[in-house]
């Protein structure tokens, strides 16, 4: 970008990078559209390409903007580019319903020294710091190449010092415990039913699915038993009488509860993608708020309704749940529930905090087949645990089911595409990380400060 002769060349460079990144990173969209959505292969390929083209416009815009300013290398690398890159990821995370997948900050979760910034400024702030570190290293290399007098070596010295400061500060922050354990540990069991997506919604398969989960629940040794998103492939009103009581019996014996995903039909004839609790505590419900366009609902139905006839996606016309919902009280834990890719939106997860003591994600990543999507999704869940200082329970249909500790580390997991039970002990945490208190405002303010500093430095440089 800094070496491009024109703004157009910089935009092309940024677009090319972005297109390669997203074609490699979200190619699983094609699997969802063609293999499981029933869309014809050429049409699915075009839709996937257009989606990646749209996403690639964000790095193209950043590159063009930084090139247009024509700031000195130090200002561009250390101020403008990191701030603009992180802000572009944030905008991508909410524009047109939002798609924050593959934010740069996820590359640092959970073991990098930079991961310590996550509880302070969130994943987009971590993207900012990662880009800043990359800029410092690039500036340092530029100073090394310029083997002239000391002033020309300033980038080598300053870039190296800044890189060291960022790494040391991040490592120090990773040692800080922003939240504190509360109450006793709770035994938790996650049930991974491994129901093939192509079989999940077939009426003749429903009985076998119910029996699979019932047998798994009866053998589970935990006070909290968790089933994935839409584990029961039928409306809540169609579940056989007595089944839910039988499902919760084992947890009830331990004074606990079962949490399960099920499509819900409420009294007003609206459909919801819901999680319900059964057992010792009164029945509670969480209804998915951030719905997936074309997966959970169809936007602009009068214009785009024809797509609905192509994508034979069952249960794809859900209503939005409330934006702010109370945590579910189950097995002595206050659980902030989120469904499917809702956990990709950190600013929405913290709406249930600091009241909630544990996070829980219910998902069905079988839509993406044997692709990298489920492992990307696992890393996203690890980031949410880091940001909030709370354990994350992740129950999935085909994987990756996992128990994640408050530092974002995987405590227990199961292989993908296996019928498996993930067991462990989880303890609730109370308190609030800086990110829980400020959300994305902290990173936005920091980005604005870098841009303002760049503007002042550029205005005051000699020769202007």
NULO-524254 format. One line per 2 residues: number of its first residue (from 0); their letters; for each residue x, y, z of C-alpha. Coordinates in steps of 0.02 Angstrom, whole numbers, plus 32768, in hexadecimal, padded with zeros to 4 digits. Layout:
NULO-524254
NUM	a	X/Y/Z  ...
//
This chain:
NULO-524254
0	xx	8000/8000/8000  808B/807B/8032
2	xx	80EE/804E/7F94  805B/805F/7F1B
4	xx	8070/80EA/7E9D  7FB8/811B/7E99
6	xx	7F1D/8112/7F04  7ED1/809D/7E85
8	xx	7F64/8027/7E90  7F55/8026/7F4E
10	xx	7E9B/7FFF/7F42  7EBE/7F6F/7ECA
12	xx	7F43/7F2C/7F3F  7ECE/7F35/7FD5
14	xx	7E41/7EE6/7F72  7EAF/7E58/7F34
16	xx	7EE9/7E33/7FE4  7E37/7E38/8026
18	xx	7DF2/7DCA/7F9C  7E77/7D47/7FBC
20	xx	7E5A/7D50/8077  7D9E/7D3A/806D
22	xx	7D9C/7CBB/7FE0  7E0D/7C4F/804B
24	xx	7DBE/7C7A/80F1  7D03/7C75/80CF
26	xx	7CF9/7BFD/803D  7C89/7B92/80AC
28	xx	7BF9/7C05/807B  7BF7/7BA3/7FD9
30	xx	7BE2/7AFF/8039  7B4D/7B47/8094
32	xx	7AFA/7B88/7FF6  7B1A/7AF5/7F81
34	xx	7B2E/7A57/7FEA  7AAA/7A7C/806F
36	xx	7A47/7B0D/8026  7A22/7AB7/7F82
38	xx	7A60/7B47/7F16  7AA5/7B16/7E6B
40	xx	7B63/7B0D/7E6A  7B83/7B9E/7DF0
42	xx	7B07/7C0F/7E4B  7B51/7BE3/7EF6
44	xx	7C00/7C06/7EB3  7BCA/7CB1/7E70
46	xx	7B73/7CDF/7F13  7C0D/7CAD/7F78
48	xx	7C7F/7D10/7F05  7C11/7DAB/7F0F
50	xx	7C0E/7D9E/7FCC  7CCD/7D96/7FD1
52	xx	7CD8/7E28/7F56  7C6C/7E90/7FCB
54	xx	7CDB/7E63/8061  7D79/7E8A/7FFD
56	xx	7D3C/7F3C/7FE4  7D67/7F64/8099
58	xx	7E24/7F48/808E  7E1F/7F9A/7FE3
60	xx	7DD2/8036/802F  7E51/803A/80BD
62	xx	7EE3/802B/8045  7E9E/80B2/7FD2
64	xx	7E7C/8128/8064  7F2A/8117/80AF
66	xx	7F7B/812B/8004  7F11/81C4/7FE0
68	xx	7F51/821C/807C  8006/8201/8043
70	xx	804C/820C/80F2  8101/81E2/811E
72	xx	8124/8129/813A  8128/8138/81F8
74	xx	807F/8190/8201  802F/8117/8186
76	xx	8072/8079/81D7  805E/80A9/828D
78	xx	7FC3/8116/828E  7F55/811A/81F3
80	xx	7F57/8068/81B6  7F3B/800F/825E
82	xx	7EAD/8084/828D  7E57/807C/81E3
84	xx	7E6A/7FBF/81D8  7E1C/7FA2/8283
86	xx	7D8F/801D/8262  7D69/7FCA/81BC
88	xx	7D57/7F22/8214  7CE1/7F71/8292
90	xx	7C76/7FBC/8206  7C75/7F14/81AD
92	xx	7C36/7ECA/8251  7B92/7F2C/824C
94	xx	7B74/7F6C/819C  7AE7/7F0C/8143
96	xx	7AC9/7EA0/81DC  7B85/7E88/81F3
98	xx	7C07/7E04/81CF  7C9B/7E18/8247
100	xx	7CE7/7D70/8218  7DA5/7D6B/81FF
102	xx	7DCB/7E08/8261  7E88/7E16/8274
104	xx	7E7C/7E10/8332  7E41/7D5C/8330
106	xx	7EEF/7D28/82F6  7F2F/7D52/83A4
108	xx	7EB6/7CE7/840B  7ED7/7CA3/8487
110	xx	7F92/7C83/849D  7FE8/7D1A/844D
112	xx	8031/7D9E/84C2  7FBD/7E19/846C
114	xx	7F23/7DBA/84A9  7F2E/7E1C/854C
116	xx	7EE3/7EB1/84F2  7E41/7E53/84CC
118	xx	7DEE/7E6E/8578  7E18/7F28/856B
120	xx	7DEC/7F5C/84B9  7D9C/7EC1/846C
122	xx	7DC3/7E66/83CA  7DC3/7F03/835D
124	xx	7E38/7F58/83D8  7EA4/7EBD/83CB
126	xx	7EA1/7ED1/830E  7EDC/7F84/8328
128	xx	7F6D/7F4D/8397  7F9C/7EBF/8321
130	xx	7FA0/7F36/828C  8003/7FB2/82F5
132	xx	8082/7F2C/8320  808F/7EFC/8268
134	xx	80A9/7FB3/823C  8131/7FC5/82C0
136	xx	818C/7F2C/827E  817E/7F6A/81CA
138	xx	81C0/8014/81FD  824E/7FBE/825A
140	xx	827C/7F5A/81BF  827A/7FF8/8157
142	xx	82F3/8047/81D2  8364/7FAF/81C9
144	xx	8369/7FB8/810C  839D/806F/8113
146	xx	844F/8059/8150  8476/8112/814D
148	xx	848C/8190/81D7  8437/8183/8281
150	xx	839E/81ED/8253  8377/8171/81C9
152	xx	8383/80E7/824B  82FC/8135/82B7
154	xx	8277/80BE/8272  82E3/802A/82A4
156	xx	82F2/8066/8357  8242/80AC/836D
158	xx	81EC/801C/8312  8247/7F9B/837A
160	xx	8221/7FF7/841C  8168/8006/83F2
162	xx	815C/7F4E/83C3  81AD/7F1D/8467
164	xx	8139/7F8E/84CC  809E/7F47/8478
166	xx	80D4/7E93/8499  810A/7EB1/854D
168	xx	806C/7F13/8578  7FFF/7E8D/8528
170	xx	8058/7E03/8588  8040/7E65/8629
172	xx	7F87/7E80/8608  7F6E/7DC6/85E7
174	xx	7FA0/7DA5/869D  7F17/7E17/86E1
176	xx	7E7C/7DC1/8724  7DF2/7E3C/86FC
178	xx	7D69/7DCC/8744  7D5E/7D60/87E0
180	xx	7D16/7CB1/87FC  7C6E/7CAA/8853
182	xx	7C15/7C16/88A2  7C44/7B5F/8891
184	xx	7C77/7B01/87F4  7BE9/7AB3/8790
186	xx	7BF6/7A0F/8731  7BCB/7A2F/867B
188	xx	7BA7/79B7/85EC  7B9B/79EC/8535
190	xx	7B43/7974/84BF  7B81/796C/840B
192	xx	7AFD/7906/83B1  7B54/7906/8307
194	xx	7AB2/7906/82A3  7ADD/7919/81E9
196	xx	7A98/79BC/81A5  7A4A/7966/810F
198	xx	79E9/78F5/8188  79C4/7971/8213
200	xx	791C/79B2/81D8  78D5/7915/8188
202	xx	7835/78E5/81E3  7861/782C/81E0
204	xx	7905/7853/8238  78BB/78B9/82C7
206	xx	7896/7825/8339  7948/77E3/832B
208	xx	798D/7891/8353  7921/789E/83EF
210	xx	7959/77F1/8428  7A10/781C/840B
212	xx	7A09/78B4/847C  799F/785D/84FF
214	xx	7A1B/77CD/850E  7AAD/7847/8519
216	xx	7A55/78B0/859D  7A2A/7817/8607
218	xx	7AE1/77E5/860C  7B21/7895/862E
220	xx	7B70/78B4/86D8  7B57/796F/86EA
222	xx	7AE9/79EE/8741  7AE0/7A54/86A0
224	xx	7ABD/79F6/85FE  7ACA/7A5C/855E
226	xx	7A86/7A2D/84B1  7AAF/7A90/8412
228	xx	7A4A/7B07/83A5  79A7/7ABA/8364
230	xx	79DB/7A15/83B3  7924/79E3/83AE
232	xx	78F3/79EC/82F5  783F/7A20/8312
234	xx	77DB/7AAC/835F  77D4/7AB1/841C
236	xx	7718/7A94/8415  7734/79F4/83B1
238	xx	77AF/79A1/8429  7761/78FE/846A
240	xx	770F/7909/8514  7783/78DA/85A2
242	xx	7821/78E4/8537  7865/7983/8583
244	xx	784A/7944/8635  78A5/78A4/8608
246	xx	7932/7909/85BA  7946/7972/8657
248	xx	7935/78E2/86D3  79EF/78C0/86E6
250	xx	7A1B/7978/8701  7989/798D/8779
252	xx	79CE/7900/87E5  7A69/796C/87FE
254	xx	7A04/7A08/8820  7A2B/7A49/8772
256	xx	79E0/7A6F/86C9  79E4/7A4A/860F
258	xx	79FC/7AD3/858D  79CA/7AA7/84DC
260	xx	79B0/7AF8/8433  7903/7AE6/83E6
262	xx	789B/7B48/8368  7813/7BA2/83CB
264	xx	7761/7BCF/839C  771C/7C4C/8417
266	xx	7669/7C7B/8441  7668/7D07/83BF
268	xx	7693/7C8B/8333  7745/7CCA/831F
270	xx	77D9/7C57/8304  787E/7C6B/8362
272	xx	7926/7C15/8361  7928/7BF6/841D
274	xx	7984/7BA7/84AE  7918/7B66/853D
276	xx	7942/7B28/85EA  78EE/7A96/8643
278	xx	7911/7A48/86EC  791C/7A89/879E
280	xx	7909/7B41/8772  786B/7B85/871F
282	xx	786A/7B78/8661  78C2/7C0C/8610
284	xx	78D8/7C3F/855B  795B/7C9C/84F5
286	xx	7928/7CCF/8445  79AC/7CF2/83C2
288	xx	79B6/7DAB/839B  7A3F/7DBD/8316
290	xx	79F8/7D53/828B  7A5C/7D18/81F4
292	xx	7A1A/7D61/8150  79DA/7CD5/80DD
294	xx	79FF/7C55/8166  798B/7C8C/81F3
296	xx	7921/7D08/8192  790E/7D54/80E5
298	xx	792E/7E0F/80D9  78D1/7E79/8059
300	xx	7859/7DEA/8038  77FA/7E45/7FAA
302	xx	789E/7E5C/7F4C  7902/7DC3/7F7F
304	xx	7876/7D46/7F9A  78AD/7CE3/7F00
306	xx	7949/7CAE/7F5F  78DB/7C5A/7FDF
308	xx	789B/7BE6/7F57  794E/7BB6/7F2A
310	xx	7990/7B9E/7FDC  792C/7B11/8029
312	xx	7960/7B41/80DA  78E7/7B00/815F
314	xx	78B5/7B72/81EF  78F6/7C0A/8191
316	xx	7873/7C8B/81BD  7893/7CB0/8274
318	xx	7864/7D4F/82D1  78E4/7DB7/8330
320	xx	78EE/7D9F/83EB  7905/7E36/845C
322	xx	79AC/7E8F/844D  79C7/7E88/8509
324	xx	7995/7DE8/8565  79B8/7DAD/8615
326	xx	7A35/7D22/8635  79EB/7C75/8651
328	xx	79FD/7C35/8703  7A2A/7B7C/86FB
330	xx	7A8B/7B07/876F  7ABF/7B9B/87DA
332	xx	7B0B/7BFA/8748  7ACC/7C9A/86F5
334	xx	7AE6/7C71/863E  7AF4/7CF0/85B1
336	xx	7AAD/7C8C/8520  7AD6/7CAE/846A
338	xx	7AA7/7C48/83D1  7B10/7C1D/8339
340	xx	7B75/7CAF/82F6  7B30/7D29/8377
342	xx	7BD3/7D09/83D4  7C2F/7D63/8347
344	xx	7BE9/7E08/8389  7C44/7E31/842B
346	xx	7BE6/7ED3/8445  7B43/7E70/844A
348	xx	7B83/7DE8/84BE  7BAD/7E67/8546
350	xx	7AF7/7EA0/854F  7AD9/7E13/85CC
352	xx	7B72/7E42/8633  7BAD/7E58/86B8
354	xx	7B11/7E00/86FC  7B39/7D5C/86A4
356	xx	7BC2/7CEE/86EE  7BDA/7C78/8659
358	xx	7BC6/7C83/859C  7B75/7BF9/8533
360	xx	7B70/7BEA/8476  7AF5/7B74/8421
362	xx	7B1C/7B54/836B  7B09/7AE0/82D7
364	xx	7BA6/7AF0/826E  7B73/7A58/8207
366	xx	7B38/7AD7/8185  7BEE/7AF2/8155
368	xx	7C1E/7A3A/8141  7CD1/7A02/815B
370	xx	7D1A/7AB0/8143  7D81/7B29/81AA
372	xx	7CE4/7B86/81E3  7CC7/7B23/8282
374	xx	7D7B/7B3E/82BD  7D6F/7BF7/8293
376	xx	7CCE/7BFD/82F8  7D25/7BA9/838B
378	xx	7DAC/7C2F/8389  7D24/7CB5/8389
380	xx	7CD9/7C65/8425  7D85/7C66/8476
382	xx	7D90/7D21/8455  7CE8/7D41/84AA
384	xx	7D26/7CE5/8544  7DC3/7D50/8544
386	xx	7D65/7DF3/852E  7CEB/7DD0/85BC
388	xx	7D55/7D6E/8637  7CD6/7CE1/863C
390	xx	7CD1/7C2B/860D  7C7A/7C01/856A
392	xx	7C16/7B61/8550  7C0A/7B35/8498
394	xx	7B8B/7AAF/8469  7B87/7A82/83B0
396	xx	7B32/7A00/8345  7BCC/79BD/82EA
398	xx	7C5B/7A1E/833C  7CBE/7A71/837D
400	xx	7C6B/7A5D/8429  7CDA/7AA1/84B3
402	xx	7CE8/7AE6/8562  7D52/7B84/855D
404	xx	7D9D/7BD4/85F8  7D98/7C91/861F
406	xx	7E44/7CA7/85CF  7E05/7C62/852A
408	xx	7E5D/7BBA/853C  7E06/7B18/850F
410	xx	7DEA/7AB0/85AD  7D8D/7A20/855A
412	xx	7D55/79F8/84AA  7D1D/796C/8435
414	xx	7D4F/793C/8383  7CE2/797B/82F6
416	xx	7C61/790C/82A2  7C56/7892/8333
418	xx	7BCA/7870/83AD  7C1E/78AC/844B
420	xx	7C08/78EA/84FC  7C76/7978/853D
422	xx	7C80/797D/85FB  7CD4/79F3/8674
424	xx	7CC6/7A66/8709  7C99/7B1C/86EF
426	xx	7C9A/7BA9/876D  7C3E/7C4C/8756
428	xx	7C9A/7CF2/8757  7C5E/7D9D/878B
430	xx	7CA0/7E4B/876C  7CBD/7EA9/86CA
432	xx	7D51/7EB8/8656  7D71/7F64/860A
434	xx	7D24/7F22/8568  7C85/7EEF/85C2
436	xx	7C7A/7FA1/8608  7CA8/8002/856B
438	xx	7C81/7F8D/84DB  7CCF/7FC9/8438
440	xx	7CD5/807F/8470  7D84/8068/84B6
442	xx	7DCD/8029/8413  7D6E/80AC/83AD
444	xx	7DB3/8138/841A  7E63/80F2/840A
446	xx	7E51/80E6/834C  7E10/8199/8344
448	xx	7EA5/81D2/83AC  7F1F/817F/8334
450	xx	7ECC/81D1/829D  7ECC/827B/82F3
452	xx	7F84/8266/831F  7FAA/8238/826B
454	xx	7F50/82D3/822C  7FB0/8345/82A4
456	xx	8058/82F3/827D  803C/82FE/81C3
458	xx	800A/83B5/81CE  80A4/83E3/8233
460	xx	8126/8384/81CF  81AB/83EF/817B
462	xx	8189/842A/80CC  80CE/843C/80DE
//
